[in-house]
C-alpha cells in the first residue's frame, strides 16, 4: 500500500501551502542527518519527508497526486487524466482512444526509450526520460539548495584575536565553533550544511554567523599586529626600567630603555595574531602628586632646545 504523503508530513489533505511548508521545515530540522548523527533512522526519515514535500510543496504535483495521477514516489499511476490531460489519438503516437496502458516487465519498468529513442518523450514531458520508472509524465527537477540560516554572536576581543573555540546552540544542539584568529568585528563564519534542508533532495543550506567583537580597554588590532599604549613614569622614562605588560596570551616583562620618549615604540615579536607582533607605544605621564624634590632636581638641569620651529 502506498504511503499517504499528508500523513508523512502530519497535515490534513486540505492544508494550505503555508501549513505544508511549516510542517516540512519542522520535520526536516528534527531529522536532519547532521543533527542526528547517532540516529541511523534519521537520514531515512529526512529523505521521506523531503520526498513528500517535493510533491505536496509543488502545486502541479500536488494536484496530480490528489487526482491519483501520480503515486507517493511521483510515478504515474495509469489513472487520472493521462498524458498532459489530453486524450489518445490527438497528437499521440500510441493510437486512438481514451484507454491508458503502461507496460511493465517482471524485472522492473519497461524502457520505451530503448525502442523509440528519448526524443519521443519530449513532446509529453519537455525533458529526457529514462523510462516510466524515471518519472514519465513528470520532468526531473534539479535539486535546489536549502535556505541559509543567519545568526549573530557576540564575542570578546581576546577570543577573536587568539582564535578560541566557542559553543553555540543551533536548533537545540550544542556545536563547537572555531573562531579564526584575528577575527574582526562584523566578520561572518559559514558552517556548511547546517542550514535548512533542501526541499527536493539537494544540499542543505548553510549557517551564517555574524560576529560582533567587543572592544578591549587596552588592545586593538592593526592587521595581524596587536597594538597598545603603555603609560610610564618620568623616572622610568629617564632611568629606564623593566615593567610587566599584558599580551593576548598572558603577561611578559619588557625593558624600557633609558631616556625614552613619549611616542617611542617597542615591538614584541610573535605576540600578535597569526604570527604578527605586539606594538607598544610609550606614553610618559607626569606624577599626579606635586614633588618639591623633583622640581628642584629639574631646575638644576640645563635648558635644552628640543624644538626646531
N, C-alpha and C positions, 0 to 999 in steps of 0.2 A: 504494500500500500504506500502510495506517495505521501511524503510528509506535507503537512499544512504549513505554508510559509508564514501565515499570520500567527500561527501558534509558535513558530520558531522565534519570532520577534516579540511575542506576548502582547499582540494587539488584536483588536476586532477587525472584521472584514471591512467595516465602514470607517476605519480610522483615517484621519486626514494625513496629508503628506507630512505635515509638521510632526504629528504624533509618531508616524513611522520612522522619521529621521531621528527623533529624540530617543525612541526605543532602541534603534540600532546603535546610536552613539553610546548609550548606557551599557549595552551588552558588549560592544566592541572594546570599551575601556575595561570592562570586567574580565574579559577573556583574552586580552592582548598577550601574545606569547612572551613579549619582553618583560611583562609584569607578572607572569605566572610560570617562571622557568622550572618550578618544581612540580607543576601540574601537567602531566602528559596529555590529559584530555582537553586542555585549554586551547591548543592550536587547532584541534579538530572542531571544537565548538566555535572558535573565532571564524574559521572558514565557513561553517554552516550559516552563521548569522550574516556574514559578508555576502554569501551567495543569495540568501533570502532578500537582503536589501538591494542587491543588484537587480532583482526583478521587481520587487514592490516599490523601490525608490525610483523606478522609471515608469512614466505614465503609460507609454505604449505597451511595455512588457507586462505591467500590472493588469492592463485591460485584457490582454491576451490570456494571461493566467486566470483571471476571473471568468473569462469566457471558455475556459478549458481548451484553449488553442495550444498552449504550451504547458508542460508539466513543471514540477518544482526545480528541475535542473535546466529549465529553459528550452527543452526539446519539444518539437511539435508532437501533439498527441494524436493527430489524424481526425480531430473533431473541430467544431467551430466553423469559421468562415473560410478556411483553406488558404490557398496561395494568395497572399496580399488582399484578401477579401473578394477576389474575382472568381468566376466560375470557370471550370474547364471548358475548353472549346473556344474561348476568346483570348487569343494571343497565348495559347497554352500548347506546348509541343506534345503533350501526352494524350491528346484526343478530346472527345466531347463528353458532356455530361457533368453532373454535379458530384459524382462519387469521388472520394479521395482515397487512394490506396498507397500505403507505404510498404516497402519491401524490406524484409529482414532475414538474414540467414542465421543458422544456429550458432555460428561463430561470432556474431556481432552484427552491427548495422551494415547494410549493403551500400557500397560506394558507387553512385551513379557516375561520378566524375571519371572513373576508370573506363567507362564506355563512351560517354558523350563529351568528356572534357570538362574542365572547370567553367568555361565561359557560359555554358548553358544555364548555370545557376545565377549568373549576374543579373539576368532580367528579373529575377524574383527578389534577390537579396541585396544587390548593389555591391556585393563583395564575393571573394572566392569562398568556396565551401569545401570542406574535407569530407563531405558525406552527410547523411542525415544525422549521424551521431554527433557531428560537429556543430549542430545548430542550424539546420536547413530552415530557412524562413526567418532567421534572426541573425543579423550581421554581428560579427565579433567586435566588441568594443575594446579599444586599447585601455589597459589598466591605468587608472588615474591615481596619482599620489595623494595620500591623505593630507588633511589640513595641518598646518603648523600650530603649535600652542605657544603663546608668549607669556613669559613670567618676568618679574622684576625682583632682584635680590640685592639687599644692601650688605656690603662687606667693609671691614675696617681696612685702613691703609696698609698695615703691616701684612695682613693676609694677601692683599692684592700684590704688594711688592715682592713678597717671598714666594708666592705661588702655593698657598696652603690648600688643603682638601676640606671641602665643606659638605655637610649632609643636607640635602633638600628633600622635601616631601612632594612627590609627583603622583597625583591620582591615588593618594592613600598609601604610597610605598616610599620608604626612605632610600635615596640613591646618593652615593658618594660622588661628588663632582670635584674634579681637579681644576683649581683656579690657575691659569697660566701666570708665571712670574712676570712682574712688570705690567699687570693689568691696569688700565686707566679708566677713569670714570666714563660711563656710557658704553663701554665695550660689551659686545654680545657674544655669548657662548652658544654653540649649536650642538645639541645632543641628538644625533641622528637616530631616526626610527622610533622615538619615544612620543611622537605626537599622535594625532588622530589616525585611526586605521583607514586604509583605502576603502572606498565604497564598492569597488569591484575587483578586489584581489591584487591590487598593485602594492607599491611600497607604502609603508606608514609614513606620516609626516614627521617633522622634527620638533623638538622643544627648543625654543629660543629664549635664553635667559639674559636679560639686560642687567649689567652690574653697575650699581651705584656705589662708588667708593667714597668713604668718609674722608674728610681732610684730617691731617695729623698736626698736632700742635708744634712739632719740631721739624719733621721731614716733608720734603716734596720731591717730585721726580723731574729730571731733565734728561729725557731719553732713557738710557739704562743707568744713568747716574742718580744716586740719592744725594740730595743737597740739604745742608742745614747751616744755620748761623750759630756760632759759638761765642757767647759773651766771656770776656776775660777781664781781669782787673788791671789797673795801671801797673801794679807790682809785677804781675805775671807777664805783662807786655814788655816791661823793661828788663827784668831779670831772667825771663824765660821760666818755664815750668812744665811739669808732667801732669796732665789732667786726664780724667776718665770721661769718655764721651759715649753716648749710645749709638748703636747701629741697628739695622733692621733685624740682625740676628744676635744681639747681645751687646754688652759693653766692652770697650777696648781702651787702652791707655795711649795717649798721643803726646808728643813733645811740642811745646810752644817755644819757638826759637827766641832768644833774647832780642830785644828791641823790635818786636813785632809791631806791625801797624794794623789799624782797622782796615778791613777790606782784603787783607792778605789771605790767600787760600792754602789750605793743606789738603792733600789727597791721600785717601786710604784705598790702596789698590784692592780690587776684587770685592769690596764691601757694598757694591750697588746691586742691581738686579741683572740677571742673565750675563754675569761677567763684567758688569760695569763697576764704577768706583763710587766711593762716597767723597763728596767735595765739601770741605768745611771752610766757611768764611768767618774770619775772626772779627770780633766787634769789641773794641775797648770801651769799658764802662767806667765812668768816674765814680768814686765812692759816694754813697748817699749821706754818710755822716762826715761833717767837717773835721779836718785833722790839721792842727796847728803845726805839728812836726812835718807833715807832708808839704804844707805850704812853705815853711821855712826852707826845706830842702830844695824845693823847686825854685825859690827866689835866688838861691845861691848858684843855680845853673846859669851858664852864659846863654844869652839870647841867640837863637838860630833863625836864619832866614830860610824857611821851607816853602815859601810861595814864590812862584815865578810870574806873578801878574801884578 
